[in-house]
Amino acid sequence: MGSLFGQSKKTIPQVEQLLDKMTLEEKIGQLNLLTPGGGIATGAVVSKNVESKIKAGQVGGLFGVAGPEKVRLAQEIAVNHTRLKIPLLIGSDVIHGYKTTYPIPLGLSSSWDMDLIEEAARMAATEATADGIMWNFSPMVDVTRDPRWGRIAEGAGEDPYLGAAIAQSMVKGYQGQDLSAPNTMLACVKHMALYGASEAGRDYHSVDMSKIKMFNQYLPPYKAAVDAGVASVMTSFNDIDGVPASGNKWLLTTLLRRQWGFDGFVVSDYTSVNEMVDHGLGNLQDVSKLALKAGLDMDMVGEGFLTTLQKSVEEGKITEAEITQACQRVLEAKYKAGLFDDPYRYLDSKRPEKEILTAENRALARKLATRSFVLLKNHYEILPLQKEAKIALIGPLADSRNNMLGTWAPTGNPDLAVTILEGFKNVAPYASIQYAKGANISDNADFAKKVNVFGPRIQVDERSPESMLKEALDIANNADVVVAVLGEATEMSGEAASRTDISIPKSQKKLINALVATGKPVAIILMSGRPLTISEELEMPVALLQVWHPGIEAGNAIADVVFGDYNPSGKLTATWPRNVGQIPIYHSSKITGRPAPEKFEKFTSNYLDVPNTPLFPFGFGLSYTAFEYSDLKLSKKEIAQGESIEVSVTIKNTGNFHGEEVVQLYLKDLVRSITPPNRQLKGFKKVFLKKGEQKTVTLTLVPNDLKFYNSTSEFVAEPGEFEVYLGTDSNCTLKKCFTLK
Ligand code: NOJ
């Protein structure tokens, strides 16, 4: 069969034959994705009567079911009780590890290590498939420049170039070479599209954006996933140009299928088809029709397809061919996953024990966590600590097992996580460690209730704040050094966890002020799912290590870095604002016609109260050692269209520790037909240098790196001068120029 929407593609005979036998009802059944509950529901609805619906051939896939026995039960119902014996797709949100939870994606992105990220995804796929799951609702690649938005935790930050590279590594890691292998899974890139640009950082809110911004800044990671062969795409909740993504034909057909050549299947987000009724696009029948016609193939949880499509065919509003097309795509995915050859291929009851939560997997999770930490400040070189030190370990997150995994780890088990207190004892058994909670994460019981929807993350202590503080200060006064573990509980970020104030909660601010006032050296371990506004803490004479939510090996990994077994190398992938008033703030913003000089000047683009500069720029991250850059060279001064250019730089480790550095390349297009961004990331490489060692690093700018989408959405490079900047973060100053003829 040819394609109704996209270019015609090779068909799969087995799928064709099956389609020929299917009734309209059976085809519609394949478009229905349900969750029987038991896991974490991310909407108000949980599917009912799932078993009888499967028997009636009304279900194409399930999520929220895991483990070979349970999945087998579901699969047997589908295979033994339906006329055509079509197996189910079994999906799950495996966002940062399956049971061996590793750092939240924003943390993982801070490693800038594509091989490691691929390895992480590989591990997640191995564990999830061992538990019977062959379809993953990941990677989440939504670019965002708004840390108020709680889901910034789930993605790779603000940059389209880095985001695209990470999207590809994750797709490769999940899908491997052969989707039918029992340890690979179908990836699902989400949320197409622009979900990270929700107005005011409020989840599920509207998005309105120019095509220029969309194509240049927000779409590249989704496209990169498609280019890497991602098997499925999930739509977003927001509207784009006034039409919600799940019903947006331009997005799902013109762009995704026709222009990008995507040939997998598209699934809605949780009830996002139904939500188009609230968006104001008609009743459930209208919006379901709109979604199908737009190119959506599978309806998650809402059952709008199941309950209205047949009627729409009968009324001539849609054709059976349109349903057949969607069904074909879903069946092709099942075929690719090998389910028609063996519906039980992912169900080996011996695998979970052998392949899940193994020592090797935990070791990888620990390594990934150490690579995700970003050293923001190291006053007096407080860090690393001596392993024999007398340490006051203080803070509401220092011994809080419930908060180690991070948001959206529904398959992980918080009880298996290592706390910081435990990690310190493991890594520095000869240190003297005294612990006190010191403060509540927040004293606000109402706030705590909203955060504790998936379990007790914020536990407001029975003791008064004063008595907790006194206990902490007694310990601090008696120690050589204070380590304060502060920040956000896991569910203070993530889905439906937006905040307008992204500073450290007041209860903890009080604690840190009192600890610093003791005069003892203080190292702050900052845990959060987003950039925080920490101007006040930055002024303090402290060390600051950003650790995100590190996953199951949290405590061990933090101890590895705090005690110097690993020298931190993470770099921020989202700009940190001074205050929320600066949001959106990102490194590639435009220069404006009235750029602000360093010193305040009236009638330039500035604020009266704070400078334009962020608290920490994109790409920022310190090390226990120091790196010196010199000798930036370009292979050519002038290039023609289609030519590449090599950029090399010498980098030397001039400090006292071995260490890794992320060499970053930024490009500035000086003159072009649409206003250029200030700088854009166009290359990076992570290198290891022993102390005293020097290396030459070469990066290649390829023709596409010079291109952008112009006002008619063509991807072009325009002749003129370019500046190349190379160095340690997005403010780097080593510069060379070249001309594109
Ligand atoms: C809603 C979320 O937006 C999406 O990311 C997730 O995959 C689904 N719920 C299913 O859990």
Residues whose N, C-alpha, C, O or C-beta is under 5 A from the ligand:
A	BS01	NOJ	T42 D93 F137 D269 Y270
